[in-house]
Amino acid sequence: TKTEDWTVSVVIPAYNASKDLKRCLDSIPDHKFIKEVIVYNDGSTDDTLKIMKQWEKDNKDRFSIKMIDGKENRGVGYAFNRLIDANTSDYILRMDSDDYFTDKMPLVLDMINGAGIIYFNMTDNKGYRHDLDHKLKLLTVACCHIYKSSLIGDTRCKESNWGEDRDLFFKLLVKRPTELFTHIDAYHYNFPRPESLTGIRMARRNGKFSVQEPRLNLFT
């Protein structure tokens, strides 16, 4: 396959994401490889679905857009699997609804070369730079990959609210894929964020969790 023939689906699970979703979506670059944008609304109770529909209307000339309304909250693992099911491109690029791409993402997309997993760097809210290489790829498992669809095949992540990205990543590594490490800072990871699931778990370890925690279902 020639480089110019690669296609990419940007997939985004969203739950009560009205605060950050538009910024997330607006950061998707106009790039020839991006074939479609797929967003899964995981039973949100805020304005997430409204924002999704408005963005679809405003950007219908930029991308093929699929807005999937899940009706009920099933969790990020379930949502991610449904996004994989809906994908029709050569590659899947996941982002979370409270994060965003930097202006360097087009450089990453330019480097797609047929590898099974393509890695890029991300920076968190404290300015820490996660530079993915052969060693650190096992320590930082988040939205820092572009996965080849043929590598994923019928593999799916566990349908859980915790560790679904790590679960899928290690299942794919077992297949011994070819890999490309771009070392490009292309993603802003909105972490730490106290109201996120990760933030709640960190607070719990510090003895600061709320009795309301079991009712929360937020994406990291």
C-alpha positions as CSV (number, residue, x, y, z in Angstrom):
1,T,0.0,0.0,0.0
2,K,1.4,3.4,-0.9
3,T,1.8,5.9,1.9
4,E,-0.8,8.3,0.5
5,D,-3.4,5.5,0.6
6,W,-3.5,5.1,4.4
7,T,-6.7,6.1,6.2
8,V,-7.2,6.9,9.8
9,S,-10.3,6.9,12.1
10,V,-10.1,9.2,15.1
11,V,-12.3,7.5,17.8
12,I,-13.5,9.2,21.0
13,P,-15.4,7.7,23.9
14,A,-17.4,10.4,25.7
15,Y,-19.3,10.5,29.0
16,N,-20.5,13.7,30.5
17,A,-17.8,15.5,28.5
18,S,-19.5,18.8,27.8
19,K,-16.7,20.8,29.5
20,D,-13.9,19.7,27.2
21,L,-15.4,17.9,24.3
22,K,-15.5,20.8,21.8
23,R,-11.8,21.6,22.5
24,C,-11.0,17.9,22.0
25,L,-12.8,17.7,18.6
26,D,-11.5,21.1,17.4
27,S,-8.0,19.8,17.8
28,I,-8.4,17.1,15.2
29,P,-6.2,18.3,12.3
30,D,-7.2,18.6,8.7
31,H,-5.0,15.9,7.3
32,K,-5.5,13.8,4.2
33,F,-5.1,10.5,6.1
34,I,-8.0,11.2,8.5
35,K,-11.0,9.5,6.8
36,E,-13.5,9.7,9.7
37,V,-14.2,10.9,13.2
38,I,-16.3,8.6,15.4
39,V,-17.6,9.6,18.8
40,Y,-19.5,7.3,21.2
41,N,-21.8,9.0,23.7
42,D,-21.8,6.6,26.7
43,G,-25.2,7.6,28.2
44,S,-24.2,11.1,29.2
45,T,-26.6,13.2,31.3
46,D,-25.1,16.6,30.5
47,D,-24.9,18.4,27.1
48,T,-22.4,15.9,25.5
49,L,-24.8,14.7,22.9
50,K,-25.9,18.2,22.0
51,I,-22.2,19.3,21.5
52,M,-21.6,16.2,19.4
53,K,-24.5,16.9,17.1
54,Q,-23.5,20.6,16.7
55,W,-19.9,19.7,15.9
56,E,-21.1,17.2,13.4
57,K,-23.2,19.9,11.7
58,D,-20.4,22.4,11.7
59,N,-17.7,20.0,10.4
60,K,-19.5,17.8,7.9
61,D,-17.4,19.2,5.1
62,R,-14.1,18.3,6.8
63,F,-14.6,14.7,7.7
64,S,-16.9,11.7,7.5
65,I,-18.5,11.8,11.0
66,K,-20.3,9.2,13.0
67,M,-21.9,10.2,16.2
68,I,-23.1,7.1,18.1
69,D,-25.6,7.6,20.9
70,G,-25.2,4.7,23.4
71,K,-28.3,5.7,25.3
72,E,-27.1,4.1,28.6
73,N,-23.9,4.3,30.5
74,R,-21.9,1.1,29.9
75,G,-18.3,2.3,30.7
76,V,-15.3,3.3,28.7
77,G,-14.2,-0.3,27.8
78,Y,-17.6,-1.0,26.3
79,A,-17.5,2.4,24.5
80,F,-14.0,1.8,23.1
81,N,-15.0,-1.6,21.7
82,R,-18.0,-0.2,20.0
83,L,-15.8,2.4,18.4
84,I,-13.4,-0.3,17.1
85,D,-16.5,-2.1,15.7
86,A,-17.5,1.1,13.9
87,N,-14.1,1.8,12.4
88,T,-13.6,1.4,8.6
89,S,-10.1,2.8,8.2
90,D,-6.6,1.3,8.0
91,Y,-5.7,2.8,11.4
92,I,-7.4,3.7,14.6
93,L,-6.3,6.8,16.6
94,R,-8.0,7.1,19.9
95,M,-8.2,10.2,22.0
96,D,-10.1,10.9,25.2
97,S,-12.8,13.5,25.4
98,D,-11.0,15.7,27.9
99,D,-7.6,15.7,26.0
100,Y,-6.5,17.3,22.8
101,F,-4.0,16.9,20.0
102,T,-1.2,19.4,19.7
103,D,-0.3,21.1,16.4
104,K,2.4,18.4,15.9
105,M,-0.1,15.6,15.2
106,P,0.0,16.1,11.4
107,L,3.7,15.3,11.6
108,V,2.9,11.9,13.2
109,L,0.3,11.2,10.6
110,D,2.8,12.0,7.9
111,M,5.0,9.2,9.2
112,I,2.5,6.4,8.9
113,N,4.4,3.7,7.1
114,G,2.4,0.4,7.6
115,A,3.7,-0.4,11.1
116,G,1.3,-2.2,13.4
117,I,1.7,0.3,16.2
118,I,2.8,3.9,15.8
119,Y,3.8,5.8,19.0
120,F,3.9,9.5,19.8
121,N,4.7,11.5,22.9
122,M,2.3,13.3,25.3
123,T,2.6,16.0,27.9
124,D,0.4,16.2,31.0
125,N,-0.9,19.1,33.0
126,K,2.3,19.4,35.1
127,G,4.4,19.6,32.0
128,Y,5.8,16.1,32.3
129,R,6.8,14.8,28.8
130,H,6.1,11.1,28.2
131,D,8.6,10.1,25.6
132,L,7.7,6.7,24.3
133,D,10.5,4.3,23.3
134,H,11.0,0.5,23.4
135,K,11.3,0.6,27.2
136,L,8.9,3.3,28.3
137,K,6.1,2.0,26.0
138,L,5.4,-0.5,28.8
139,L,5.2,2.2,31.5
140,T,3.0,4.8,29.7
141,V,-0.1,3.2,28.3
142,A,-2.7,5.8,27.4
143,C,-3.8,7.6,24.2
144,C,-0.3,7.6,22.6
145,H,-0.8,5.0,19.9
146,I,-2.1,4.7,16.3
147,Y,-3.1,1.0,15.9
148,K,-3.4,-0.7,12.5
149,S,-6.8,-2.1,12.1
150,S,-5.6,-5.4,10.7
151,L,-3.5,-5.9,13.8
152,I,-6.5,-5.4,16.1
153,G,-8.7,-7.7,14.0
154,D,-11.3,-9.2,16.3
155,T,-9.3,-8.4,19.5
156,R,-11.2,-6.2,21.9
157,C,-10.4,-4.7,25.3
158,K,-12.0,-5.7,28.6
159,E,-15.3,-3.9,29.1
160,S,-14.2,-2.1,32.3
161,N,-13.8,1.5,33.5
162,W,-10.2,0.9,34.4
163,G,-7.2,-0.3,32.4
164,E,-9.1,-1.0,29.2
165,D,-6.3,0.7,27.1
166,R,-3.6,-1.3,28.8
167,D,-5.5,-4.5,28.3
168,L,-5.8,-3.9,24.6
169,F,-2.2,-2.7,24.2
170,F,-0.8,-5.9,25.8
171,K,-3.1,-8.1,23.8
172,L,-1.7,-6.5,20.7
173,L,1.9,-6.7,21.8
174,V,1.5,-10.5,22.1
175,K,1.0,-10.5,18.3
176,R,4.6,-9.1,17.9
177,P,3.6,-6.1,15.7
178,T,6.1,-3.9,13.8
179,E,6.5,-0.6,15.7
180,L,7.4,3.0,14.9
181,F,8.5,5.5,17.6
182,T,8.0,9.0,16.3
183,H,9.2,10.9,19.4
184,I,6.8,13.7,18.4
185,D,4.9,15.7,21.1
186,A,1.5,15.3,19.6
187,Y,-0.9,14.9,22.5
188,H,-2.0,16.8,25.7
189,Y,-3.0,14.5,28.5
190,N,-5.4,16.3,30.9
191,F,-3.9,14.7,34.0
192,P,-3.9,15.0,36.9
193,R,-7.5,16.1,37.0
194,P,-9.2,15.5,40.4
195,E,-12.7,14.7,39.0
196,S,-11.4,12.0,36.6
197,L,-11.5,8.3,37.5
198,T,-7.7,8.3,37.8
199,G,-7.8,11.4,40.0
200,I,-10.4,9.7,42.3
201,R,-8.3,6.6,42.6
202,M,-5.2,8.6,43.5
203,A,-7.2,10.5,46.1
204,R,-8.4,7.2,47.5
205,R,-4.9,6.0,47.9
206,N,-4.2,9.2,49.9
207,G,-7.2,8.6,52.1
208,K,-9.2,11.5,50.6
209,F,-11.9,9.7,48.7
210,S,-15.6,10.5,48.9
211,V,-18.4,8.1,49.8
212,Q,-19.9,9.2,46.4
213,E,-17.0,7.5,44.5
214,P,-18.9,4.3,43.5
215,R,-21.5,6.4,41.6
216,L,-18.9,8.2,39.5
217,N,-18.0,7.0,36.0
218,L,-15.5,9.4,34.4
219,F,-12.9,8.9,31.7
220,T,-9.3,9.5,32.4
